[in-house]
Amino acid sequence: MRRFSCFLLLSAVVACGGETERPSVKAPVPGACAGDLAAESNAGHELRKLFDEEWEYAMKDSPTWASELGDLRYNDRWDETSLAAVSRRNAHDREVLERARRIDAKLLATDARLSHELFVRRYALAVEAAPFNFELLPIDHRGGIQTADELADSLQWNDAKSYEDWNARLRAFPTYMKGVLELLREGVRLGVTHPKVVMARVPAQLKKQIVTDAGKSPFFVPFAHMPESLPAAERARITDDAKRAIMASVVPAFKELDQFIASTYLPACKDDVGVWALPNGKALYAFAVRRHTTTNKTPEEIHALGLSEVARIRAEMERVKQKTGFAGSMKEFFQFLRTDPRFFLTSKEALLTAYRDVAKRVDPQLVKLFGKLPRTPYGVSPIPDVAAPDTTTAYYREPAADGTRGGTYFVNLYKPETRPTWEMVALTMHEAVPGHHLQLALANEQTDLPKFRRFGDYTTAYVEGWALYAESLGDEIGMYDDPYAKFGQLTYEMWRAVRLVVDTGIHDKHWSRQQAIDFFMENAPKQKTEIENEIDRYITWPGQALAYKMGELTIKELRKKREATLGPKFDERKFHDQLLEHGALPLDILARELN
């Protein structure tokens, strides 16, 4: 899973099209008059101007996103989270959409036309999403203001200003919290809240932020290892400022949120777990499905597809189980995989080392699968302790846009005795290489693409579909030579097939949380704790989990067609390079461009 920091995907652009466009030297169309060429030039200029202005707007409007991308201009502030800010952004989206639609796409060069199409689609979706009030759900058990300290891990800590900017953010924290509380209160008023079962996890996270010693606050972590180049007196001054800000601004803000959650928000949360229970919930889910899958398939169609995929993968699991020599039933085999000590490491240190070892096994094999590899490196790091108990097995954070930070494959070391080694290969191939890191780093390095195509997070079906497809490539480079590792890959594929069933089950068919857990447990040997975390993720993020399998199936179908057309001339490395060369695309546009 790629971990997204925000929904923004606005952009600037040096050249407004894809990798081949050079508007200033484009050959004239035979027979074109000067007026035609002038109109084409004007359209391209307007598009580039729009992209430039919107990127600047995005960076200023979302300072935390800018910070993560390496843009340091707004490092002293948080995103504005008030109702007024939501209204302003909605109005801005409508204005930008109208402006983009006024640009005549027929006058643009081919690659610029694709960028224009993607840009218009993004804003059309944003405008369509506004009435569903997604902004009134600013926190859940997986993240929100209670994990805002994690931003520090994305920042550069080179000089006094970097620390002073962080201290300014700490002092501004009450305003940030005021906006979040305003959204939550409006959610209570309108009946737009997350279910009680998942929000009940949040108070324990808040308690970790309500410290009596500023030095133990997660927001103080950057001050533990300040650069020696700073004079001692300056380090002491900045550190004292941070401690004062934490105790005067951050801790009281979290106390207010903790009290509000306990006294007002949790009592207002529903026991039902599907978004069907929210105002206009059926339409909300249909929209979420369409947005996350970039298809027009209905929840009913996706549910049926999921059941079909579960049956297919189950049959393959049976064949691999036989290769292990295990004589019992599949249910017994699942229990064996969940409990046998041979599949577990006993310390966090050993688990982290094992993940890093797997990554190093994959790296040298990539040249067999790709003609072009990213220059940007990646690392393997633990998920922060404050979030680890309530989040997924792993996730990926893409590199900084300015090259100052590589990609990061975050792995969950909480309770290592519950994290089986047979899942490590598939997980690494999904989150690191050849999955998220390879695809996202390559996109980031394509400087001739518009920035919203390099850094945008609106094409979940492509990004996650690619990463799931990447898991299957382990067969081709010898990563699944152990039948247990192969079963792990099938478990992960089954996991994504199960998602098609349980996500639609919860949000469209009114399944209970326990029904979803039971279905998952019956069809995949993941640990119960992990399954519960997964189900709670689907509850709070309707439709997103569908993107993985829908994207993977599309990519596999495109490959199957290419292989049938080219026969022995099919070149896997060229096919993969072609899949990745345009950055992330909606599935319908991907199929069109590849064809």
NURO-528084 format. One line per 3 residues: number of its first residue (from 1); for each residue z negated, y negated, x of C-alpha. Coordinates in steps of 0.25 Angstrom, whole numbers, plus 2048, in hexadecimal, padded with zeros to 3 digits. Layout:
<sites>
NUM = Z/Y/X | ...
</sites>
This chain:
<sites>
1 = 800/800/800 | 804/7F2/805 | 7F8/7E9/802
4 = 7FD/7DC/7FC | 7F5/7CF/7FD | 7FC/7C7/7F2
7 = 807/7C7/7E8 | 80F/7BC/7EF | 81D/7BF/7F5
10 = 823/7B1/7F6 | 82B/7AE/802 | 832/7A5/80C
13 = 83F/7A9/813 | 846/7A6/820 | 853/7AC/81A
16 = 853/7AE/80B | 859/7BC/80B | 858/7CA/812
19 = 85B/7CE/81F | 86A/7CB/820 | 86A/7BD/819
22 = 86E/7B1/821 | 871/7A6/817 | 875/79C/821
25 = 880/7A5/826 | 885/7AC/81A | 894/7AE/819
28 = 89A/7A6/80E | 8A0/7AE/802 | 8AF/7AE/803
31 = 8B4/7A3/7F9 | 8A7/79D/7F7 | 8A7/78E/7F6
34 = 89D/784/7FD | 896/782/7F0 | 893/791/7EF
37 = 88E/792/7FD | 885/785/7FB | 87F/78C/7EE
40 = 87C/798/7F6 | 876/791/801 | 86D/788/7F7
43 = 868/795/7F0 | 864/79B/7FD | 85D/78F/802
46 = 856/78E/7F4 | 851/79C/7F6 | 84C/79A/804
49 = 845/78E/800 | 83E/795/7F4 | 83A/7A0/7FD
52 = 834/797/808 | 82D/78F/7FE | 827/79B/7F7
55 = 822/7A1/804 | 81B/794/807 | 815/794/7F9
58 = 811/7A3/7FA | 80A/7A0/807 | 802/794/802
61 = 7FF/79A/7F5 | 7FA/7A7/7FB | 7F3/7A4/808
64 = 7ED/7B2/80A | 7FB/7B8/809 | 800/7AD/813
67 = 7F4/7B1/81C | 7F8/7C0/81C | 806/7BD/81F
70 = 802/7B5/82B | 804/7A7/825 | 7F7/7A0/82A
73 = 7F9/792/823 | 7F0/795/817 | 7E6/79E/81E
76 = 7DA/795/819 | 7DC/798/80A | 7DD/7A3/800
79 = 7E7/7A5/7F4 | 7E4/79D/7E8 | 7DF/7A6/7DD
82 = 7DD/79D/7D1 | 7E3/79E/7C3 | 7EA/791/7C7
85 = 7F0/797/7D3 | 7F5/7A3/7CB | 7FB/799/7C1
88 = 802/791/7CC | 808/79D/7D3 | 80D/7A2/7C5
91 = 814/795/7C3 | 819/795/7D1 | 81F/7A3/7D0
94 = 827/79E/7C3 | 82C/792/7CA | 831/79A/7D6
97 = 837/7A4/7CE | 83F/79A/7C6 | 843/793/7D4
100 = 848/7A0/7DA | 850/7A4/7CD | 857/797/7CE
103 = 85D/79B/7DC | 86B/7A2/7D9 | 86A/7B0/7DF
106 = 879/7B1/7DF | 87A/7A6/7E9 | 871/7AD/7F3
109 = 875/7B6/7FF | 872/7C5/7FC | 864/7C6/803
112 = 860/7B9/7FE | 863/7BE/7F0 | 85A/7CA/7F2
115 = 84F/7C1/7F6 | 851/7B8/7EA | 851/7C4/7E1
118 = 844/7C9/7E7 | 83D/7BB/7E6 | 841/7B9/7D8
121 = 83C/7C7/7D4 | 82E/7C4/7DB | 82C/7B7/7D3
124 = 831/7BD/7C6 | 827/7C8/7C7 | 81C/7BD/7CB
127 = 81F/7B5/7BE | 820/7C2/7B6 | 812/7C6/7BC
130 = 80B/7B9/7B8 | 807/7BC/7AA | 800/7C9/7AE
133 = 7F5/7C2/7B6 | 7F5/7CA/7C2 | 7EE/7BF/7C9
136 = 7E1/7C1/7C0 | 7DF/7CE/7C8 | 7DC/7C8/7D6
139 = 7D2/7D3/7DB | 7D0/7E2/7D9 | 7C9/7ED/7E1
142 = 7D4/7ED/7EB | 7D4/7DE/7EF | 7D3/7D0/7EC
145 = 7CA/7C4/7F0 | 7C0/7CF/7F4 | 7C9/7D4/7FF
148 = 7CE/7C6/803 | 7C7/7C8/811 | 7D2/7D2/815
151 = 7DB/7C6/817 | 7D4/7C4/824 | 7DB/7D0/829
154 = 7E9/7CA/828 | 7E5/7BD/82F | 7E6/7B9/83D
157 = 7D9/7B5/844 | 7DE/7AE/851 | 7D7/7A0/850
160 = 7CD/797/84A | 7D6/793/83F | 7D8/7A1/83A
163 = 7C9/7A2/838 | 7C7/794/832 | 7D2/797/828
166 = 7CB/7A4/824 | 7BE/79C/823 | 7C6/792/81A
169 = 7CA/79E/811 | 7BB/7A2/810 | 7B7/795/80C
172 = 7C2/795/801 | 7BE/7A2/7FC | 7B6/79D/7F0
175 = 7C3/796/7EB | 7CB/7A3/7ED | 7C0/7AB/7E5
178 = 7C0/7A0/7DA | 7CE/7A3/7D7 | 7CC/7B2/7D7
181 = 7C1/7B1/7CD | 7CA/7A8/7C5 | 7D4/7B2/7C4
184 = 7CA/7BD/7C1 | 7C4/7B5/7B6 | 7D1/7B3/7B0
187 = 7D4/7C1/7B1 | 7C7/7C4/7A9 | 7CB/7BA/79E
190 = 7D9/7C0/79C | 7D5/7CF/79E | 7DD/7D0/7AB
193 = 7D3/7D8/7B4 | 7D3/7E5/7BC | 7CD/7F1/7B6
196 = 7BE/7F2/7B8 | 7BE/7FF/7C0 | 7C6/7F8/7CC
199 = 7BF/7EB/7CB | 7B1/7F2/7CC | 7B5/7F5/7DB
202 = 7B6/7E6/7DE | 7A7/7E2/7DE | 7A4/7EB/7EA
205 = 7AF/7E4/7F2 | 7A9/7D7/7EE | 79B/7DB/7F3
208 = 7A2/7DD/801 | 7A5/7CE/801 | 798/7C9/7FD
211 = 791/7CA/80A | 784/7C3/80F | 788/7C3/81D
214 = 796/7BB/81F | 798/7C3/82C | 79A/7D0/823
217 = 7A4/7C9/819 | 7B2/7CF/81A | 7B7/7C1/81B
220 = 7AF/7BF/828 | 7B7/7CB/82F | 7C1/7C2/837
223 = 7B5/7BB/83E | 7B0/7C8/844 | 7BA/7C7/84F
226 = 7BE/7B9/852 | 7C7/7B6/85E | 7C0/7B3/86B
229 = 7CA/7A7/86D | 7C2/79F/863 | 7B6/798/869
232 = 7A8/79E/866 | 7A4/792/85F | 7B0/791/856
235 = 7AF/7A0/853 | 7A0/79D/84E | 7A4/791/846
238 = 7AF/799/83F | 7A7/7A5/83D | 79B/79D/837
241 = 7A5/796/82D | 7AA/7A3/829 | 79C/7A8/826
244 = 799/79C/81E | 7A6/79D/816 | 7A3/7AC/813
247 = 795/7A9/80E | 798/79C/807 | 7A6/79F/801
250 = 7AA/7AE/801 | 79D/7B5/7FD | 79A/7AC/7F2
253 = 7A8/7AE/7EC | 7A7/7BD/7ED | 799/7BC/7E6
256 = 7A0/7B4/7DB | 7AB/7BE/7D9 | 7A1/7CA/7DA
259 = 799/7C4/7CF | 7A6/7C1/7C6 | 7AB/7CF/7C8
262 = 79E/7D5/7C4 | 79A/7CC/7B8 | 7A8/7C9/7B2
265 = 7B4/7D0/7B8 | 7B0/7DE/7B8 | 7AA/7DE/7AA
268 = 7B8/7D8/7A5 | 7C0/7E3/7AC | 7C6/7EE/7A4
271 = 7C3/7FD/7A5 | 7D2/800/7A3 | 7D9/801/7B0
274 = 7E8/7FE/7AC | 7EE/7F1/7AB | 7F3/7F5/79D
277 = 7E5/7F0/799 | 7E8/7E2/79E | 7EE/7D7/796
280 = 7FD/7DA/795 | 7FA/7E6/79E | 806/7EF/79A
283 = 810/7E4/79E | 808/7E1/7AA | 809/7EF/7AF
286 = 818/7F0/7AC | 81A/7E3/7B4 | 811/7E9/7C0
289 = 819/7F6/7C0 | 827/7EE/7C0 | 821/7E4/7CB
292 = 81C/7EF/7D4 | 827/7F9/7D3 | 832/7F0/7D2
295 = 838/7F9/7C8 | 83A/7F9/7B9 | 833/806/7B7
298 = 829/807/7AC | 81B/80C/7AE | 81E/818/7A5
301 = 82A/81B/7AE | 822/819/7BB | 817/822/7B5
304 = 821/82E/7B3 | 827/82C/7C0 | 819/82D/7C6
307 = 816/83A/7BF | 823/840/7C4 | 820/83B/7D3
310 = 812/841/7D2 | 818/84F/7CE | 823/84F/7D9
313 = 819/84B/7E4 | 80F/855/7DF | 819/860/7E1
316 = 81C/85C/7EF | 80D/85B/7F2 | 80C/86A/7ED
319 = 816/86E/7F8 | 80F/866/803 | 801/86C/7FF
322 = 807/87A/801 | 80B/876/80F | 7FC/873/812
325 = 7F8/881/80E | 7EE/87C/804 | 7ED/887/7F9
328 = 7E6/880/7EE | 7EB/877/7E3 | 7F0/869/7E5
331 = 7E3/863/7DF | 7DB/86C/7E9 | 7E5/867/7F4
334 = 7E2/858/7F0 | 7D3/85B/7F1 | 7D5/861/7FF
337 = 7DD/855/803 | 7D2/84C/7FE | 7C6/853/804
340 = 7C9/85C/810 | 7C3/855/81D | 7CF/858/825
343 = 7D6/84D/81E | 7CC/842/821 | 7C7/83A/82C
346 = 7B8/836/82D | 7B8/828/832 | 7C0/81B/830
349 = 7C4/81A/83E | 7CA/828/83E | 7D2/824/831
352 = 7D7/817/837 | 7DC/81E/844 | 7E3/829/83C
355 = 7EA/81F/834 | 7EF/818/840 | 7F3/825/846
358 = 7FC/828/83B | 802/81A/83B | 805/81C/84A
361 = 80C/82A/847 | 815/823/83D | 81A/817/845
364 = 823/81E/84F | 82A/826/844 | 82F/819/83D
367 = 83C/818/845 | 841/825/83F | 840/81E/831
370 = 844/810/834 | 84E/808/83C | 846/7FB/83B
373 = 837/7FB/83D | 82D/7EF/83C | 828/7E7/848
376 = 81B/7E4/842 | 810/7EE/845 | 805/7F3/83C
379 = 7F7/7F8/83D | 7ED/801/836 | 7E0/7FB/831
382 = 7D4/7FE/828 | 7D4/7F8/81A | 7C8/7EF/81A
385 = 7BB/7F5/816 | 7B8/7EB/80A | 7C5/7F0/803
388 = 7C6/7FF/808 | 7BE/806/7FE | 7C6/800/7F2
391 = 7D4/800/7F8 | 7DF/80A/7FB | 7E1/813/807
394 = 7EA/80A/80E | 7F2/7FD/80D | 7FC/7F5/816
397 = 7FC/7E6/819 | 809/7E0/81E | 80A/7D8/82B
400 = 808/7C9/82C | 815/7C2/82A | 814/7BA/837
403 = 812/7C7/83F | 804/7C4/843 | 7FF/7D1/83C
406 = 805/7DE/83B | 804/7E8/82F | 7F7/7EF/82C
409 = 7F6/7FD/826 | 7E8/7FC/820 | 7E1/80A/81E
412 = 7D4/80D/815 | 7C9/813/81E | 7BF/813/813
415 = 7B9/821/812 | 7C2/827/81C | 7BD/835/817
418 = 7C5/832/80A | 7D2/82F/811 | 7DB/83B/814
421 = 7E3/83C/821 | 7EF/843/819 | 7F2/835/813
424 = 7F3/82D/81F | 802/82F/823 | 807/82C/815
427 = 7FE/820/814 | 802/81B/822 | 811/81C/81F
430 = 80F/814/812 | 806/809/817 | 80B/807/825
433 = 818/80E/82A | 822/810/825 | 81C/80A/819
436 = 816/7FC/817 | 815/7F7/825 | 824/7FB/828
439 = 82A/7F6/81C | 821/7E9/81B | 822/7E6/829
442 = 831/7E7/829 | 832/7DE/81D | 829/7D4/824
445 = 832/7D4/830 | 83F/7D1/829 | 83E/7C2/82A
448 = 84B/7C0/824 | 846/7C4/817 | 83E/7BA/80E
451 = 82F/7BB/810 | 82D/7BF/801 | 835/7CB/804
454 = 82E/7CE/812 | 820/7CC/80D | 820/7CD/7FE
457 = 818/7D7/7F6 | 820/7D8/7E9 | 828/7E5/7EC
460 = 81D/7EF/7EC | 826/7FA/7E7 | 82E/7F9/7F4
463 = 823/7F7/7FE | 81A/802/7F8 | 826/80B/7F5
466 = 82B/80A/803 | 81D/80D/809 | 81C/81A/800
469 = 82A/81E/804 | 826/81C/812 | 81B/826/810
472 = 826/831/80E | 82D/82D/81B | 822/835/822
475 = 829/842/820 | 835/83D/828 | 82C/839/834
478 = 823/845/835 | 816/83E/82F | 814/849/825
481 = 815/855/82E | 807/859/829 | 807/85E/81A
484 = 7FA/856/817 | 801/849/81C | 80D/84D/813
487 = 803/84F/807 | 7FD/842/80A | 80B/83B/809
490 = 80D/843/7FC | 800/83E/7F7 | 804/830/7FA
493 = 811/831/7F2 | 809/838/7E7 | 7FF/82C/7E7
496 = 80B/823/7E4 | 811/82C/7DA | 803/82D/7D3
499 = 803/81D/7D3 | 80F/81D/7CA | 807/826/7C0
502 = 7F9/81F/7C1 | 7FD/811/7C2 | 806/812/7B5
505 = 7FB/81B/7AF | 7F0/811/7B1 | 7F8/804/7AD
508 = 802/809/7A3 | 7FC/816/79D | 7ED/812/79D
511 = 7E8/81C/7A6 | 7D9/81B/7AA | 7D5/81A/7B9
514 = 7D0/828/7B9 | 7DD/82D/7B3 | 7E5/827/7BF
517 = 7DB/82C/7C9 | 7DC/83A/7C4 | 7EB/83A/7C4
520 = 7EB/835/7D2 | 7E0/840/7D7 | 7E9/84B/7D0
523 = 7F5/847/7D8 | 7F1/842/7E6 | 7E6/846/7F0
526 = 7E1/838/7F3 | 7D2/836/7F3 | 7CC/832/7E6
529 = 7C7/825/7EC | 7D5/821/7F0 | 7DA/825/7E3
532 = 7D0/81D/7DB | 7D4/811/7E4 | 7E3/813/7E2
535 = 7E1/814/7D3 | 7D9/807/7D3 | 7E4/800/7DB
538 = 7EE/804/7D0 | 7E5/7FF/7C5 | 7E4/7F1/7CC
541 = 7F3/7F0/7D1 | 7FB/7F5/7C5 | 809/7FA/7C9
544 = 808/7F8/7D8 | 806/807/7DB | 813/80A/7D4
547 = 81B/803/7DE | 819/80E/7E9 | 820/81A/7E3
550 = 82A/812/7DB | 82E/80B/7E9 | 82E/818/7F0
553 = 837/81F/7E6 | 841/814/7E6 | 842/815/7F5
556 = 843/824/7F5 | 84E/823/7EB | 856/818/7F3
559 = 855/821/7FF | 85A/82E/7F7 | 866/826/7F2
562 = 869/821/800 | 868/82F/806 | 871/835/7FB
565 = 87B/82A/7FE | 87B/82B/80D | 878/839/810
568 = 877/83C/81E | 87A/82E/822 | 86D/829/81C
571 = 864/822/826 | 855/822/823 | 852/817/82D
574 = 85D/80E/827 | 859/811/819 | 84B/80D/81C
577 = 84F/800/823 | 858/7FC/817 | 84C/7FF/80E
580 = 843/7F5/816 | 84D/7EA/81A | 84C/7E1/80E
583 = 83D/7E1/80D | 836/7E6/800 | 83F/7E6/7F4
586 = 83C/7EA/7E5 | 841/7F8/7E3 | 84D/7F4/7DA
589 = 852/7EA/7E4 | 84F/7F4/7F0 | 858/7FE/7E9
592 = 863/7F4/7E7 | 863/7EF/7F5 | 862/7FC/7FC
595 = 86E/801/7F4
</sites>
